[in-house]
Amino acid sequence: MASKEWVRFNEDAKAMQFRAIHVEKHGGEFIYRGKSRGWHWVNGNSTPAPKVESFSKKKKTSKK
């Protein structure tokens, strides 16, 4: 038997909207696993991306 969430994310007429709302609230993404398996949510917040600090220094040009 399918869960309420699976039906909501796959078979409901507003499935695309429900998936968008779920991603907005919880992060992650939905991956399509084929016709029989449907959309599957993958939590993207389990391993946060490392912060990359970038310093952009402009080259100093001297006009003499």
Steps between C-alpha positions, in 0.01 A plus 500: 500500500632843409552759770310829501819688416581275203152551355523873564839534326426264210132441421327820610403762242701759694803272552743750348384771742519266800857402409599866465349586840674204664840600357444860612426388857750218539764553233639218289365399163273250329648243263287310250567127534285373217134446425437229759709656781405865449661805659732449796608778738871521582599713797767740382572638847664188644848605390532876481731638236822647638522877499734632240626848558611676192685824505505682174780749486516732209832542335651835559611661183732790519498749219816704486 
